[in-house]
């Protein structure tokens, strides 16, 4: 029979597994889009995600999957708390790595315009044209260095009228990355709740084991 402590642990463990899936899905989906499905609508978000620590997120997903697997024997082996303790340490490691990723993304938003310049310069003309079309601007910080295309920036006069992309791209990047690092901090909150649930379950099982030993000494036999 499931007690409340174990039920809460199972709920957060499942949510933890879903978070692990997102840690893996987002990098894979982003890289697939960049390689095969880049368009005006998703180019900016894909570039921003591609410059986030996606590899670290994928490594973290592996740690989280292994940590979840440790909870399976912990669920069945009620008298053996070793797997549960290993699971708790896995949650701590995953939470620390997730927090580090979130902080790194947050820190990048403090110098968004500066950080976007090398990203812009590293893109081929076709990608720069899509960015210009998305934000209706020409060039990054200097309209004289715009990438010519027949749709948005077809002449120097049009480029001067539309202005550079540094402001609209920067505003979009700040808003988008705010959502990204907030999501990672949300993952950390899930990790902390799971850790608390695991610690409560460890204490609960320790207490039950202590009472079982006391009952055995008193001659009542194992419970």
Backbone torsions as a table, in degrees:
resi	resn	phi	psi	omega
1	UNK	NA	135.0	-178.5
2	UNK	-82.2	126.7	171.1
3	UNK	-88.1	172.9	-174.6
4	UNK	-64.3	-37.3	-179.4
5	UNK	-63.0	-45.8	179.4
6	UNK	-67.0	-37.2	-179.8
7	UNK	-65.0	-42.9	177.7
8	UNK	-63.5	-41.0	178.0
9	UNK	-60.2	-45.0	-179.0
10	UNK	-63.8	-42.7	-179.6
11	UNK	-60.1	-49.1	-178.6
12	UNK	-71.9	-27.6	176.8
13	UNK	-67.4	-37.8	176.9
14	UNK	-68.0	-42.1	176.6
15	UNK	-62.1	-38.9	176.7
16	UNK	-59.8	-41.4	178.1
17	UNK	-64.3	-40.4	177.5
18	UNK	-63.2	-39.8	176.8
19	UNK	-63.2	-38.5	177.0
20	UNK	-61.7	-39.6	176.9
21	UNK	-62.5	-39.8	178.4
22	UNK	-67.3	-37.9	177.0
23	UNK	-58.2	-32.8	180.0
24	UNK	-88.9	-39.4	-175.1
25	UNK	-66.3	-44.6	-175.5
26	UNK	-59.3	-50.1	177.9
27	UNK	-61.6	-43.2	-178.7
28	UNK	-65.5	-42.7	-179.8
29	UNK	-66.3	-40.7	179.3
30	UNK	-62.7	-47.0	-177.8
31	UNK	-69.3	-32.3	175.7
32	UNK	-66.4	-42.1	178.8
33	UNK	-63.8	-42.1	-178.9
34	UNK	-63.6	-37.8	-177.1
35	UNK	-81.3	-32.0	-169.8
36	UNK	-129.2	-17.8	-170.9
37	UNK	-137.9	42.8	-179.9
38	UNK	-81.2	129.6	176.2
39	UNK	-144.6	177.7	-176.3
40	UNK	-60.7	-36.5	-175.9
41	UNK	-69.6	-36.8	-173.9
42	UNK	-109.1	-1.1	-173.4
43	UNK	-61.6	-43.6	-176.4
44	UNK	-66.5	-48.3	-179.6
45	UNK	-64.5	-37.8	178.6
46	UNK	-64.9	-42.1	178.6
47	UNK	-63.5	-41.1	-179.6
48	UNK	-66.4	-43.4	178.5
49	UNK	-65.9	-37.5	-178.5
50	UNK	-64.5	-24.4	178.9
51	UNK	-96.4	6.3	170.1
52	UNK	-86.7	163.7	-179.6
53	UNK	-72.7	71.0	-177.1
54	UNK	-68.1	-36.6	179.5
55	UNK	-62.6	-41.3	177.6
56	UNK	-63.0	-37.1	178.3
57	UNK	-65.1	-39.4	178.7
58	UNK	-67.3	-41.1	176.5
59	UNK	-61.9	-41.1	179.5
60	UNK	-64.0	-36.1	179.1
61	UNK	-62.7	-38.2	178.4
62	UNK	-63.7	-44.5	177.4
63	UNK	-59.3	-41.3	-178.1
64	UNK	-68.9	-38.9	177.7
65	UNK	-64.2	-42.9	178.3
66	UNK	-63.0	-41.5	179.0
67	UNK	-61.7	-41.8	177.8
68	UNK	-62.7	-41.7	179.9
69	UNK	-61.4	-32.7	177.8
70	UNK	-65.9	-23.9	-179.2
71	UNK	-76.5	-19.0	-178.3
72	UNK	-66.2	-54.8	175.4
73	UNK	-65.5	-28.8	178.7
74	UNK	-63.3	-30.4	179.4
75	UNK	-69.0	-39.4	-175.0
76	UNK	-88.6	-35.2	-177.1
77	UNK	-89.3	82.7	-172.4
78	UNK	-70.5	-27.9	-179.1
79	UNK	-89.9	-13.4	179.0
80	UNK	-104.0	108.7	-176.6
81	UNK	-93.4	5.7	-177.0
82	UNK	-62.8	-47.9	-179.6
83	UNK	-63.6	-36.6	179.7
84	UNK	-66.9	-37.9	178.0
85	UNK	-69.4	-40.7	176.2
86	UNK	-62.8	-39.1	176.9
87	UNK	-60.9	-43.0	179.9
88	UNK	-62.8	-41.7	177.5
89	UNK	-65.9	-36.2	176.1
90	UNK	-62.3	-40.1	177.5
91	UNK	-63.5	-40.0	178.6
92	UNK	-61.6	-45.9	179.8
93	UNK	-63.1	-45.4	179.8
94	UNK	-62.9	-41.6	180.0
95	UNK	-64.4	-41.4	179.5
96	UNK	-63.1	-42.4	-180.0
97	UNK	-68.9	-41.2	177.4
98	UNK	-62.2	-42.4	178.8
99	UNK	-63.0	-40.7	178.8
100	UNK	-62.7	-40.6	178.2
101	UNK	-64.2	-45.8	179.5
102	UNK	-61.6	-41.1	179.8
103	UNK	-66.7	-39.7	178.5
104	UNK	-62.6	-42.6	178.2
105	UNK	-66.3	-42.5	178.0
106	UNK	-61.0	-42.5	-179.2
107	UNK	-62.8	-35.0	-179.8
108	UNK	-65.7	-26.1	179.7
109	UNK	-73.5	-13.1	178.7
110	UNK	-74.7	-20.1	179.0
111	UNK	-134.2	52.1	-171.9
112	UNK	-60.0	-52.5	-174.9
113	UNK	-62.1	-38.1	178.2
114	UNK	-67.4	-39.8	-178.2
115	UNK	-73.6	-25.7	-178.9
116	UNK	-75.8	-24.2	-177.3
117	UNK	-59.7	-51.2	178.2
118	UNK	-64.9	-30.7	177.2
119	UNK	-64.3	-46.3	179.1
120	UNK	-61.5	-47.5	-176.2
121	UNK	-66.0	-25.8	-178.0
122	UNK	-80.1	-9.9	-175.6
123	UNK	-87.1	145.7	173.8
124	UNK	-68.7	167.8	-177.0
125	UNK	-57.5	-36.6	-178.2
126	UNK	-62.7	-38.0	179.2
127	UNK	-72.6	-41.5	178.0
128	UNK	-61.6	-37.0	178.0
129	UNK	-64.0	-41.6	178.1
130	UNK	-64.3	-38.1	177.5
131	UNK	-65.9	-41.2	177.5
132	UNK	-62.9	-38.9	178.9
133	UNK	-69.3	-38.3	-178.9
134	UNK	-66.0	-44.7	-174.4
135	UNK	-99.2	0.4	179.3
136	UNK	52.6	58.7	-178.3
137	UNK	-147.8	174.7	-177.0
138	UNK	-136.7	123.1	-177.1
139	UNK	74.9	171.7	179.4
140	UNK	-89.5	-66.7	179.9
141	UNK	-116.6	-10.6	-178.4
142	UNK	-131.4	113.5	-177.0
143	UNK	-65.6	-19.9	178.9
144	UNK	-70.8	-16.8	-178.2
145	UNK	-106.8	29.3	-178.5
146	UNK	-72.3	159.6	175.4
147	UNK	-95.2	119.3	-173.4
148	UNK	-72.4	133.6	173.9
149	UNK	-148.2	152.5	-173.6
150	UNK	-74.6	-11.1	-175.2
151	UNK	-92.8	-50.8	-174.0
152	UNK	-107.9	-55.7	-174.5
153	UNK	-113.5	80.1	-175.9
154	UNK	-94.3	-7.7	179.7
155	UNK	-159.6	166.6	179.2
156	UNK	-65.4	-33.6	179.4
157	UNK	-65.9	-42.8	177.6
158	UNK	-64.4	-40.9	179.0
159	UNK	-61.6	-42.5	179.8
160	UNK	-65.0	-35.6	-179.7
161	UNK	-71.3	-41.2	-177.8
162	UNK	-76.7	-35.0	-179.4
163	UNK	86.1	172.8	-177.5
164	UNK	-76.9	167.6	-176.5
165	UNK	-90.2	-2.3	-172.8
166	UNK	-58.9	-39.0	-178.7
167	UNK	-78.2	-54.1	-179.3
168	UNK	-63.5	-38.0	177.9
169	UNK	-66.6	-40.7	179.8
170	UNK	-65.3	-41.3	178.1
171	UNK	-63.0	-44.8	178.0
172	UNK	-61.4	-44.6	-178.2
173	UNK	-61.3	-43.7	-179.6
174	UNK	-61.8	-46.2	-179.1
175	UNK	-65.4	-42.4	-178.2
176	UNK	-67.9	-46.2	-178.3
177	UNK	-69.4	-28.0	173.5
178	UNK	-59.3	-42.5	178.4
179	UNK	-65.8	-40.3	-177.1
180	UNK	-64.5	-52.2	-176.3
181	UNK	-71.6	-28.2	174.9
182	UNK	-65.7	-37.5	176.4
183	UNK	-61.8	-43.4	179.2
184	UNK	-65.6	-38.2	176.2
185	UNK	-65.6	-32.4	174.2
186	UNK	-64.4	-38.1	175.1
187	UNK	-59.9	-40.5	179.4
188	UNK	-62.7	-39.5	178.5
189	UNK	-60.9	-41.3	176.8
190	UNK	-62.2	-42.3	179.1
191	UNK	-59.8	-43.1	-178.5
192	UNK	-66.5	-39.2	178.1
193	UNK	-65.7	-39.9	177.4
194	UNK	-65.5	-39.8	178.9
195	UNK	-62.2	-44.2	178.0
196	UNK	-62.3	-41.5	178.9
197	UNK	-63.8	-40.2	179.3
198	UNK	-65.3	-42.2	179.2
199	UNK	-65.1	-39.3	176.9
200	UNK	-64.8	-38.1	179.5
201	UNK	-68.7	-38.7	176.7
202	UNK	-61.5	-44.8	179.2
203	UNK	-65.1	-40.5	-179.7
204	UNK	-62.1	-45.1	-179.0
205	UNK	-70.7	-32.9	177.4
206	UNK	-64.7	-41.9	178.7
207	UNK	-64.5	-43.4	179.7
208	UNK	-64.3	-37.3	177.8
209	UNK	-66.4	-38.0	179.1
210	UNK	-64.5	-44.8	179.0
211	UNK	-66.6	-32.9	178.2
212	UNK	-64.5	-43.6	179.5
213	UNK	-65.6	-38.0	178.1
214	UNK	-63.6	-43.4	179.7
215	UNK	-64.6	-36.6	179.2
216	UNK	-66.2	-39.3	179.0
217	UNK	-66.4	-30.7	179.8
218	UNK	-82.6	-3.0	176.1
219	UNK	91.5	10.9	179.9
220	UNK	-83.4	-12.7	179.7
221	UNK	84.0	169.0	-178.7
222	UNK	-66.7	145.3	-180.0
223	UNK	-99.6	NA	NA
